[in-house]
Amino acid sequence: MRPKAIGLFSGAGGLDIGLELAGFDVVVALDFDHDSCETLRKNFPNTAVLEGDIQDIPTSSILEAGKLKEGELDLLAGGPPCQPFSKSAFWNGSKGIDDPRAVTLKEYVRVLSETQPKAFLLENVFGLAYKNNSEAMDFLLDGFEELGYHAHYKVLNTANYGVPQTRERLIIVGVRKEFKPFVFPEQTHRAKNEETNLFTEQLPLHVTAAEAFEGLTHKWEEVPDELKVRGKWGHLLKDIPAGENYLFYTEKRDHPRPLFKWRSRYWTFLLKLSPDRPSWTIQAQPGPYVGPFHWENRRLTLAERKRIQTFPDDFVFIGKRGSVQRQIGNAVPAKFGQVLAKEILRQVIDRPFSYPKAIRKIHRPKILVAC
């Protein structure tokens, strides 16, 4: 029998795909977005999909949907959406753990305390590890400790694990204290110019965007309108070299007719993919000039976005174009989820374990009472 997992804040199911590929059965997936839930229902026919705000869904309902009792779950996984801890939020004066949007972290801990799985996996923006967000990290780590888990965290780059995308994420893996400490998997790929040691010099190079797009052919006589980049700045894209952005048009880059000041825009402004390196992070809600764009001076197709996020080619997204864009951009790359889930399976789930009854009756952590 395959071990059981529950996915919280599943979105389109990128992490859930990884769990399934690693050997878990995702028995429940939960999200508040209707289109995302329809996408989950379409692609995960054997998973109970719960649609709604997690604050309104009791843990008993989640366990009932998965036909589980407290203590029978193997893995709780999910990436709580946490805008207050993003890089942009840092510059815009985020309130951190006191931000109302940070409630998703508290709800994750609440469900963890009431399901008591063998292990948990929490994925989030790397900004959560910033010093200015120490209160949020302390909240999490203290809560995990009181619930009987050793939590191990690390910022990982998905490109180092075979994903054709540089995407840094904070990963927290917690295991019951009865298990040995969790060890994060070693990287499997390296950057072309990365300083190497005896181990890393044997690794294959990062998967490039061109390699990711292999086999995707287009027979357009003309680029479709929805893929064209128009407007005030769209015509500038064609002159930007592959792998560069708006900085090409600055005085510091010796452009004869500079249009922008140095670092006056976000890095993603007029950002163009290079076929010889991984993609930059796929955006969930890009503006009209926010990349990455294709080196052919157009927007990426749905098939190309799926390849960058390592979704299966036959994966079906439900919703209009903007909704699908958001679902893909917010997803955990499926291959990255698979790598992490395999290690959890190997180090924790496949090991003999007798669930201690005393821990099953643990009180809710005090830190949650005031939330």
Order of alpha helices (4+ residues) and beta strands (2+ residues): beta-alpha-beta-alpha-beta-alpha-beta-alpha-alpha-beta-alpha-beta-beta-beta-alpha-alpha-beta-alpha-alpha-alpha-alpha
